Amino acid sequence: MSVGKNIRTHREANGLSKEELALKARIGVQTLQSYESDERTPELDTILKLSTVLDIPASELMEFDTDDDSNIDDELKALIKEVGQKRTKLLLKKARDFSEEDVLKAMNFLYDLNQQKK
């Protein structure tokens, strides 16, 4: 599902009208409408406001389900299945904030930490 569809789904699950959610999140009704119809994508601070009002983690609003995974190779599919979609998404979302060098340092740190446990 898209961010907009996630917002609408959680709004409806909470029994809120668009007007009620917009008022509680302190955004305009038209703005909320544009998010739910996927005309616009909310900024992170708006997603945080909405997630607070809807009482769900912001990551749930930002989750996408795509049926087209034809561009993903078999090894990557197997890794996603093994690690789990939620952890994979979390790792990838965090990884994009760091340089390749930072990611390698973090991976080495995690490897060393895992070796100390053994």
DAQUI-V891078 format. One record per residue. RES is the residue in one letter. SS is DSSP state (@ for helix, = for strand, . for the rest). PSI is psi in whole degrees, 0 to 359 (* if undefined). OMEGA is omega in whole degrees, 0 to 359 (* if undefined). Layout:
res: [RES | RES]
ss: [SS | SS]
psi: [PSI | PSI]
omega: [OMEGA | OMEGA]
//
This chain:
res: [M | S | V | G | K | N | I | R | T | H | R | E | A | N | G | L | S | K | E | E | L | A | L | K | A | R | I | G | V | Q | T | L | Q | S | Y | E | S | D | E | R | T | P | E | L | D | T | I | L | K | L | S | T | V | L | D | I | P | A | S | E | L | M | E | F | D | T | D | D | D | S | N | I | D | D | E | L | K | A | L | I | K | E | V | G | Q | K | R | T | K | L | L | L | K | K | A | R | D | F | S | E | E | D | V | L | K | A | M | N | F | L | Y | D | L | N | Q | Q | K | K]
ss: [. | . | @ | @ | @ | @ | @ | @ | @ | @ | @ | @ | @ | . | . | . | . | @ | @ | @ | @ | @ | @ | @ | @ | . | . | . | @ | @ | @ | @ | @ | @ | @ | @ | . | . | . | . | . | . | . | @ | @ | @ | @ | @ | @ | @ | @ | @ | @ | @ | . | . | . | @ | @ | @ | @ | @ | . | . | . | . | . | . | . | . | . | . | . | @ | @ | @ | @ | @ | @ | @ | @ | @ | @ | . | @ | @ | @ | @ | @ | @ | @ | @ | @ | @ | @ | . | . | . | . | @ | @ | @ | @ | @ | @ | @ | @ | @ | @ | @ | @ | @ | @ | @ | @ | @ | @ | .]
psi: [152 | 169 | 315 | 317 | 324 | 317 | 310 | 315 | 314 | 325 | 311 | 322 | 331 | 1 | 30 | 141 | 168 | 320 | 318 | 314 | 316 | 316 | 313 | 326 | 355 | 48 | 163 | 150 | 319 | 323 | 313 | 317 | 317 | 329 | 311 | 332 | 6 | 26 | 329 | 156 | 129 | 148 | 163 | 318 | 326 | 320 | 321 | 319 | 312 | 318 | 326 | 312 | 319 | 353 | 49 | 158 | 142 | 328 | 331 | 329 | 332 | 359 | 138 | 138 | 121 | 141 | 343 | 92 | 27 | 339 | 359 | 127 | 166 | 322 | 317 | 319 | 316 | 320 | 319 | 318 | 319 | 314 | 327 | 145 | 318 | 314 | 322 | 314 | 315 | 313 | 315 | 321 | 319 | 323 | 327 | 344 | 352 | 157 | 166 | 322 | 318 | 320 | 317 | 320 | 316 | 318 | 320 | 319 | 314 | 321 | 313 | 319 | 318 | 322 | 328 | 330 | 331 | *]
omega: [178 | 178 | 180 | 179 | 177 | 179 | 181 | 181 | 182 | 176 | 181 | 179 | 178 | 178 | 181 | 171 | 177 | 181 | 180 | 180 | 180 | 180 | 182 | 181 | 179 | 173 | 180 | 179 | 179 | 178 | 178 | 178 | 181 | 176 | 183 | 179 | 179 | 173 | 179 | 175 | 182 | 173 | 183 | 181 | 177 | 177 | 178 | 177 | 181 | 181 | 177 | 180 | 182 | 178 | 176 | 175 | 179 | 181 | 179 | 177 | 185 | 181 | 178 | 170 | 178 | 178 | 184 | 177 | 183 | 180 | 181 | 182 | 186 | 180 | 179 | 177 | 180 | 179 | 178 | 180 | 182 | 183 | 183 | 184 | 183 | 179 | 179 | 179 | 180 | 179 | 182 | 178 | 179 | 183 | 182 | 179 | 186 | 175 | 179 | 179 | 178 | 179 | 179 | 177 | 180 | 180 | 177 | 177 | 180 | 177 | 180 | 179 | 179 | 180 | 179 | 180 | 186 | *]
//
